[in-house]
């Protein structure tokens, strides 16, 4: 009985896996997400400006308190995402670029 599935040679699977891991390990979310991060920061800036205008105009902070609360949440989320990207880069650096850095020199 003939199978409708075709087998893939092991060399092709290994080659694909190697290319995948090289791509994953050499990428940086800090670089790939720059447009997103910039947009988040601009959005945060706009929210803070709106809250400031509302406070100056009304002299009260009722609606602006909600805007400031949302801005604080957005700021925390963006900060966490950036820190996560930095931590990932540091871990990659430690794991893959420090080979032999801890060798003891007996000379």
DSSP file (Angstrom, degrees, kcal/mol; ACC not computed):
  #  RESIDUE AA STRUCTURE BP1 BP2  ACC     N-H-->O    O-->H-N    N-H-->O    O-->H-N    TCO  KAPPA ALPHA  PHI   PSI    X-CA   Y-CA   Z-CA
    1    1 A X              0   0    0      0, 0.0     2,-0.4     0, 0.0     0, 0.0   0.000 360.0 360.0 360.0 130.4    0.0    0.0    0.0
    2    2 A X        -     0   0    0      1,-0.0     2,-0.2     2,-0.0     0, 0.0  -0.670 360.0-132.4 -86.6 131.2    1.4    3.4   -1.1
    3    3 A X        -     0   0    0     -2,-0.4    -1,-0.0     2,-0.1     0, 0.0  -0.587   2.1-144.2 -81.1 141.8    1.5    6.1    1.6
    4    4 A X  S    S+     0   0    0     -2,-0.2     2,-0.4     2,-0.1    -1,-0.1   0.551  80.8  82.2 -81.1  -6.5    0.2    9.5    0.6
    5    5 A X  S    S-     0   0    0      0, 0.0     2,-0.4     0, 0.0    -2,-0.1  -0.790  73.1-141.5-100.2 143.0    2.9   11.1    2.8
    6    6 A X        -     0   0    0     -2,-0.4     2,-0.2     1,-0.0    -2,-0.1  -0.822  18.5-121.9-102.0 139.8    6.5   11.6    1.6
    7    7 A X        -     0   0    0     -2,-0.4     2,-0.5     1,-0.0    -1,-0.0  -0.508  18.7-138.5 -79.3 150.2    9.4   11.1    3.8
    8    8 A X        -     0   0    0     -2,-0.2     5,-0.1     2,-0.0    -1,-0.0  -0.932  24.7-112.8-109.4 128.5   11.9   13.9    4.4
    9    9 A X    >>  -     0   0    0     -2,-0.5     4,-1.7     1,-0.1     3,-0.6  -0.301  21.2-125.0 -60.5 142.4   15.6   13.1    4.5
   10   10 A X  H 3> S+     0   0    0      1,-0.2     4,-2.6     2,-0.2     5,-0.2   0.836 109.3  60.0 -57.9 -35.9   17.2   13.5    7.9
   11   11 A X  H 3> S+     0   0    0      1,-0.2     4,-2.5     2,-0.2    -1,-0.2   0.890 104.4  49.9 -61.8 -38.7   19.8   15.9    6.4
   12   12 A X  H <> S+     0   0    0     -3,-0.6     4,-2.5     2,-0.2    -1,-0.2   0.896 110.9  49.1 -66.1 -40.3   17.1   18.3    5.3
   13   13 A X  H  X S+     0   0    0     -4,-1.7     4,-2.6     2,-0.2    -2,-0.2   0.927 113.1  46.7 -64.7 -45.4   15.5   18.2    8.7
   14   14 A X  H  X S+     0   0    0     -4,-2.6     4,-2.6     2,-0.2    -2,-0.2   0.901 112.1  50.8 -64.3 -40.8   18.8   18.9   10.4
   15   15 A X  H  X S+     0   0    0     -4,-2.5     4,-2.3    -5,-0.2    -2,-0.2   0.925 112.1  46.8 -62.5 -45.2   19.6   21.7    7.9
   16   16 A X  H  X S+     0   0    0     -4,-2.5     4,-2.5     1,-0.2    -2,-0.2   0.926 112.7  50.1 -62.2 -44.5   16.2   23.3    8.5
   17   17 A X  H  X S+     0   0    0     -4,-2.6     4,-2.5     1,-0.2    -2,-0.2   0.902 110.5  49.5 -61.3 -42.6   16.6   23.0   12.3
   18   18 A X  H  X S+     0   0    0     -4,-2.6     4,-2.2     2,-0.2    -1,-0.2   0.921 112.4  46.9 -63.7 -43.9   20.1   24.5   12.2
   19   19 A X  H  X S+     0   0    0     -4,-2.3     4,-2.2     2,-0.2    -2,-0.2   0.888 111.8  52.4 -64.8 -38.5   18.9   27.5   10.1
   20   20 A X  H  X S+     0   0    0     -4,-2.5     4,-2.6     2,-0.2    -2,-0.2   0.947 111.8  44.3 -61.8 -49.1   15.9   28.0   12.4
   21   21 A X  H  X S+     0   0    0     -4,-2.5     4,-2.8     2,-0.2     5,-0.2   0.862 111.3  53.0 -68.6 -35.5   18.0   28.1   15.6
   22   22 A X  H  X S+     0   0    0     -4,-2.2     4,-1.7    -5,-0.2    -1,-0.2   0.927 112.3  46.9 -62.2 -42.9   20.7   30.4   14.0
   23   23 A X  H  X S+     0   0    0     -4,-2.2     4,-0.9    -5,-0.2    -2,-0.2   0.923 114.6  46.2 -63.9 -45.0   17.8   32.7   13.1
   24   24 A X  H >< S+     0   0    0     -4,-2.6     3,-0.6     1,-0.2    -2,-0.2   0.930 115.5  45.0 -64.3 -46.2   16.2   32.6   16.5
   25   25 A X  H 3< S+     0   0    0     -4,-2.8    -1,-0.2     1,-0.2    -2,-0.2   0.759 114.4  48.1 -73.8 -24.4   19.4   33.0   18.4
   26   26 A X  H 3< S+     0   0    0     -4,-1.7    -1,-0.2    -5,-0.2    -2,-0.2   0.560  95.2  91.9 -92.8  -7.2   20.7   35.9   16.3
   27   27 A X    <<  -     0   0    0     -4,-0.9     2,-0.4    -3,-0.6     3,-0.1  -0.458  59.2-155.3 -85.3 160.5   17.4   37.9   16.4
   28   28 A X    >>  -     0   0    0     -2,-0.1     4,-2.6     1,-0.1     3,-0.8  -0.980  15.3-153.6-137.6 123.2   16.6   40.6   18.9
   29   29 A X  H 3> S+     0   0    0     -2,-0.4     4,-1.7     1,-0.2    -1,-0.1   0.784  98.7  64.1 -65.1 -24.7   13.1   41.6   19.9
   30   30 A X  H 34 S+     0   0    0     55,-0.2    -1,-0.2     1,-0.2     7,-0.1   0.853 111.6  35.3 -65.8 -32.9   14.6   45.0   20.7
   31   31 A X  H X4 S+     0   0    0     -3,-0.8     3,-0.9     2,-0.1     4,-0.2   0.853 118.4  48.8 -87.5 -38.9   15.4   45.5   17.1
   32   32 A X  H 3< S+     0   0    0     -4,-2.6     3,-0.2     1,-0.2     4,-0.2   0.749 114.9  45.2 -75.1 -21.7   12.5   43.7   15.5
   33   33 A X  T 3X S+     0   0    0     -4,-1.7     4,-2.9    -5,-0.2     5,-0.3   0.131  74.7 114.2-106.7  20.2    9.9   45.6   17.6
   34   34 A X  H <> S+     0   0    0     -3,-0.9     4,-2.7     1,-0.2     5,-0.2   0.899  78.6  48.7 -61.6 -40.8   11.3   49.1   17.3
   35   35 A X  H  > S+     0   0    0     -3,-0.2     4,-2.3    -4,-0.2    -1,-0.2   0.923 113.8  47.0 -63.9 -42.9    8.3   50.4   15.4
   36   36 A X  H  > S+     0   0    0      2,-0.2     4,-2.3     1,-0.2    -2,-0.2   0.936 114.1  46.7 -62.6 -47.5    5.9   48.9   17.9
   37   37 A X  H  X S+     0   0    0     -4,-2.9     4,-2.3     1,-0.2    -2,-0.2   0.908 111.8  50.8 -63.4 -42.9    7.8   50.2   20.9
   38   38 A X  H  X S+     0   0    0     -4,-2.7     4,-2.4    -5,-0.3    -1,-0.2   0.911 110.3  50.3 -60.5 -42.7    8.1   53.7   19.4
   39   39 A X  H  X S+     0   0    0     -4,-2.3     4,-2.4    -5,-0.2    -2,-0.2   0.888 109.0  51.7 -62.3 -40.0    4.3   53.6   18.8
   40   40 A X  H  X S+     0   0    0     -4,-2.3     4,-2.3     2,-0.2    -2,-0.2   0.910 110.9  47.4 -63.1 -42.3    3.7   52.6   22.4
   41   41 A X  H  X S+     0   0    0     -4,-2.3     4,-2.4     2,-0.2    -2,-0.2   0.898 111.9  49.7 -68.4 -40.4    5.9   55.5   23.7
   42   42 A X  H  X S+     0   0    0     -4,-2.4     4,-2.3     2,-0.2    -2,-0.2   0.904 111.0  50.1 -63.3 -41.0    4.2   58.0   21.4
   43   43 A X  H  X S+     0   0    0     -4,-2.4     4,-2.2     2,-0.2    -2,-0.2   0.912 110.7  49.8 -62.5 -42.9    0.8   56.8   22.5
   44   44 A X  H  X S+     0   0    0     -4,-2.3     4,-2.1     1,-0.2    -2,-0.2   0.910 109.5  51.5 -61.8 -43.3    1.9   57.1   26.2
   45   45 A X  H  X S+     0   0    0     -4,-2.4     4,-2.3     1,-0.2    -2,-0.2   0.910 109.3  50.4 -60.4 -43.8    3.1   60.6   25.5
   46   46 A X  H  X S+     0   0    0     -4,-2.3     4,-2.4     1,-0.2    -1,-0.2   0.902 109.3  51.0 -62.8 -41.2   -0.3   61.6   23.9
   47   47 A X  H  X S+     0   0    0     -4,-2.2     4,-2.1     2,-0.2    -1,-0.2   0.898 110.6  48.8 -63.7 -40.3   -2.2   60.2   26.9
   48   48 A X  H  X S+     0   0    0     -4,-2.1     4,-2.2     2,-0.2    -1,-0.2   0.902 111.2  49.7 -67.2 -39.8    0.0   62.2   29.3
   49   49 A X  H  X S+     0   0    0     -4,-2.3     4,-2.5     2,-0.2    -2,-0.2   0.906 110.0  51.1 -64.7 -40.8   -0.5   65.4   27.3
   50   50 A X  H  X S+     0   0    0     -4,-2.4     4,-2.3     1,-0.2    -2,-0.2   0.908 110.5  49.1 -62.2 -42.2   -4.3   64.9   27.2
   51   51 A X  H  X S+     0   0    0     -4,-2.1     4,-2.3     2,-0.2    -1,-0.2   0.908 110.9  50.2 -64.1 -41.4   -4.4   64.4   31.0
   52   52 A X  H  X S+     0   0    0     -4,-2.2     4,-2.4     2,-0.2    -2,-0.2   0.918 110.9  48.5 -62.9 -44.1   -2.3   67.6   31.5
   53   53 A X  H  X S+     0   0    0     -4,-2.5     4,-2.5     1,-0.2     5,-0.2   0.908 111.0  51.1 -62.7 -42.3   -4.6   69.6   29.2
   54   54 A X  H  X S+     0   0    0     -4,-2.3     4,-2.6     2,-0.2     5,-0.5   0.911 111.0  47.6 -62.8 -42.9   -7.7   68.3   31.1
   55   55 A X  H  X S+     0   0    0     -4,-2.3     4,-2.1     1,-0.2    -2,-0.2   0.918 114.4  46.4 -65.3 -43.2   -6.2   69.2   34.5
   56   56 A X  H  < S+     0   0    0     -4,-2.4    -2,-0.2    -5,-0.2    -1,-0.2   0.887 116.9  44.6 -66.2 -38.2   -5.2   72.7   33.3
   57   57 A X  H  < S+     0   0    0     -4,-2.5    -2,-0.2    -5,-0.2    -1,-0.2   0.918 128.2  23.7 -74.1 -44.8   -8.6   73.3   31.7
   58   58 A X  H  < S-     0   0    0     -4,-2.6    -3,-0.2     2,-0.3    -2,-0.2   0.697  88.2-135.6 -97.6 -21.8  -10.9   72.0   34.4
   59   59 A X  S  < S+     0   0    0     -4,-2.1     2,-0.3    -5,-0.5    -4,-0.1   0.527  76.9  94.8  74.8   3.5   -8.7   72.3   37.4
   60   60 A X        -     0   0    0     -6,-0.4    -1,-0.3    -5,-0.1    -2,-0.3  -0.833  66.0-148.1-123.3 163.6   -9.9   68.8   38.4
   61   61 A X     >  +     0   0    0     -2,-0.3     4,-2.3    -3,-0.1     5,-0.2   0.139  60.0 113.9-117.4  21.5   -8.5   65.5   37.9
   62   62 A X  H  > S+     0   0    0      2,-0.2     4,-1.0     1,-0.2    -1,-0.1   0.979  92.4  23.4 -59.4 -62.2  -11.5   63.3   37.6
   63   63 A X  H  > S+     0   0    0      1,-0.2     4,-2.0     2,-0.2     3,-0.2   0.866 123.0  56.6 -72.0 -35.1  -11.2   62.2   34.0
   64   64 A X  H  > S+     0   0    0      1,-0.2     4,-3.0     2,-0.2    -1,-0.2   0.813  98.7  61.3 -68.6 -27.4   -7.5   62.8   33.9
   65   65 A X  H  X S+     0   0    0     -4,-2.3     4,-2.3     2,-0.2    -1,-0.2   0.908 106.0  47.1 -63.1 -39.9   -7.0   60.4   36.9
   66   66 A X  H  X S+     0   0    0     -4,-1.0     4,-2.4    -3,-0.2    -2,-0.2   0.919 112.9  48.9 -65.2 -43.0   -8.4   57.7   34.7
   67   67 A X  H  X S+     0   0    0     -4,-2.0     4,-2.5     1,-0.2    -2,-0.2   0.901 112.2  48.5 -62.4 -40.9   -6.1   58.8   31.8
   68   68 A X  H  X S+     0   0    0     -4,-3.0     4,-2.4     2,-0.2    -1,-0.2   0.877 109.7  52.1 -68.0 -37.1   -3.1   58.8   34.2
   69   69 A X  H  X S+     0   0    0     -4,-2.3     4,-2.1     2,-0.2    -2,-0.2   0.928 112.4  45.3 -63.1 -44.7   -4.0   55.4   35.5
   70   70 A X  H  X S+     0   0    0     -4,-2.4     4,-2.8     1,-0.2    -2,-0.2   0.897 112.1  51.9 -65.7 -39.7   -4.2   54.0   32.0
   71   71 A X  H  X S+     0   0    0     -4,-2.5     4,-2.6     2,-0.2    -2,-0.2   0.897 108.8  50.9 -62.9 -40.0   -0.9   55.8   31.1
   72   72 A X  H  X S+     0   0    0     -4,-2.4     4,-2.2     2,-0.2    -2,-0.2   0.911 111.5  47.7 -64.3 -42.1    0.8   54.2   34.1
   73   73 A X  H  X S+     0   0    0     -4,-2.1     4,-2.5     2,-0.2    -2,-0.2   0.945 113.1  47.8 -62.2 -48.0   -0.5   50.7   33.1
   74   74 A X  H  X S+     0   0    0     -4,-2.8     4,-2.5     1,-0.2     5,-0.2   0.895 110.8  52.1 -60.8 -40.0    0.7   51.2   29.5
   75   75 A X  H  X S+     0   0    0     -4,-2.6     4,-2.5    -5,-0.2    -1,-0.2   0.910 109.6  49.1 -62.5 -42.9    4.1   52.5   30.8
   76   76 A X  H  X S+     0   0    0     -4,-2.2     4,-2.5     2,-0.2    -2,-0.2   0.915 111.4  49.0 -63.5 -43.6    4.5   49.4   32.9
   77   77 A X  H  X S+     0   0    0     -4,-2.5     4,-2.3     2,-0.2    -2,-0.2   0.935 113.3  46.3 -62.8 -46.8    3.6   47.1   30.1
   78   78 A X  H  X S+     0   0    0     -4,-2.5     4,-2.2     1,-0.2    -2,-0.2   0.914 113.0  50.1 -62.6 -42.6    6.0   48.8   27.7
   79   79 A X  H  X S+     0   0    0     -4,-2.5     4,-2.7    -5,-0.2    -1,-0.2   0.911 110.0  50.0 -62.4 -43.5    8.8   48.8   30.3
   80   80 A X  H  X S+     0   0    0     -4,-2.5     4,-2.6     1,-0.2    -1,-0.2   0.904 109.9  51.2 -62.3 -41.7    8.3   45.1   31.0
   81   81 A X  H  X S+     0   0    0     -4,-2.3     4,-2.0     2,-0.2    -1,-0.2   0.906 112.1  46.4 -63.0 -41.3    8.5   44.3   27.3
   82   82 A X  H  X S+     0   0    0     -4,-2.2     4,-2.3     2,-0.2    -2,-0.2   0.920 112.8  49.0 -67.6 -43.5   11.7   46.2   26.9
   83   83 A X  H  X S+     0   0    0     -4,-2.7     4,-2.8     1,-0.2     5,-0.2   0.896 109.0  53.8 -62.4 -39.9   13.3   44.6   30.1
   84   84 A X  H  X S+     0   0    0     -4,-2.6     4,-2.3     1,-0.2    -1,-0.2   0.921 109.2  48.5 -60.4 -43.9   12.3   41.2   28.8
   85   85 A X  H  X S+     0   0    0     -4,-2.0     4,-2.0     2,-0.2    -2,-0.2   0.900 112.4  48.6 -62.2 -41.4   14.1   41.9   25.5
   86   86 A X  H  X S+     0   0    0     -4,-2.3     4,-2.4     2,-0.2    -2,-0.2   0.911 110.8  50.0 -65.0 -42.8   17.2   43.1   27.4
   87   87 A X  H  X S+     0   0    0     -4,-2.8     4,-2.6     1,-0.2    -2,-0.2   0.902 109.2  52.2 -62.8 -40.5   17.2   40.1   29.6
   88   88 A X  H  X S+     0   0    0     -4,-2.3     4,-2.5    -5,-0.2    -1,-0.2   0.920 110.4  48.0 -61.2 -43.9   16.9   37.8   26.6
   89   89 A X  H  X S+     0   0    0     -4,-2.0     4,-2.6     2,-0.2    -2,-0.2   0.899 111.4  50.2 -64.3 -40.7   19.9   39.5   24.9
   90   90 A X  H  X S+     0   0    0     -4,-2.4     4,-2.6     2,-0.2    -2,-0.2   0.912 110.9  49.0 -64.1 -42.6   21.9   39.3   28.1
   91   91 A X  H  X S+     0   0    0     -4,-2.6     4,-2.7     2,-0.2     5,-0.2   0.931 112.2  48.1 -63.7 -45.3   21.2   35.5   28.4
   92   92 A X  H  X>S+     0   0    0     -4,-2.5     4,-2.8     1,-0.2     5,-0.5   0.924 111.9  50.7 -59.6 -43.9   22.1   34.9   24.8
   93   93 A X  H  X5S+     0   0    0     -4,-2.6     4,-1.8     1,-0.2     5,-0.3   0.928 113.1  45.0 -59.4 -46.4   25.3   36.9   25.3
   94   94 A X  H  <5S+     0   0    0     -4,-2.6     4,-0.4     1,-0.2    -1,-0.2   0.898 118.6  42.3 -65.7 -41.1   26.2   34.9   28.4
   95   95 A X  H  <5S+     0   0    0     -4,-2.7    -2,-0.2    -5,-0.2    -1,-0.2   0.894 129.7  19.2 -74.4 -40.2   25.4   31.5   26.8
   96   96 A X  H  <5S+     0   0    0     -4,-2.8     3,-0.2    -5,-0.2    -3,-0.2   0.646 123.9  43.6-113.7 -17.1   26.8   31.9   23.4
   97   97 A X  S  <<S+     0   0    0     -4,-1.8    -3,-0.2    -5,-0.5    -4,-0.1   0.403 101.7  64.0-112.1   2.8   29.4   34.7   23.3
   98   98 A X    >   +     0   0    0     -4,-0.4     3,-2.3    -5,-0.3     4,-0.4   0.063  65.3 151.1-112.4  23.3   31.3   34.0   26.5
   99   99 A X  T 3  S+     0   0    0      1,-0.3    -3,-0.1    -3,-0.2    -4,-0.0  -0.365  77.5   2.4 -59.8 124.8   32.7   30.6   25.5
  100  100 A X  T >  S+     0   0    0     -2,-0.1     3,-1.2     1,-0.1    -1,-0.3   0.475  94.5 120.0  79.0   1.8   36.0   30.2   27.2
  101  101 A X  T <  S+     0   0    0     -3,-2.3    -2,-0.1     1,-0.3    -1,-0.1   0.750  73.8  51.1 -70.8 -22.6   35.8   33.5   29.1
  102  102 A X  T 3  S+     0   0    0     -4,-0.4    -1,-0.3     2,-0.1     2,-0.1   0.225  78.8 130.3-101.2  15.2   35.9   31.7   32.4
  103  103 A X    <   -     0   0    0     -3,-1.2     2,-0.5     1,-0.1    -4,-0.0  -0.422  59.8-122.3 -67.8 142.6   39.0   29.6   31.8
  104  104 A X        -     0   0    0     -2,-0.1     2,-0.7     2,-0.0    -1,-0.1  -0.745  17.2-142.7 -88.2 129.0   41.6   29.8   34.4
  105  105 A X        -     0   0    0     -2,-0.5    -1,-0.0     1,-0.1    -2,-0.0  -0.832  15.4-174.2 -94.1 115.9   45.0   31.0   33.2
  106  106 A X              0   0    0     -2,-0.7    -1,-0.1     1,-0.2    -2,-0.0   0.391 360.0 360.0 -91.6   3.2   47.8   29.0   35.0
  107  107 A X              0   0    0      0, 0.0    -1,-0.2     0, 0.0    -2,-0.0   0.481 360.0 360.0 -75.0 360.0   50.7   31.0   33.5
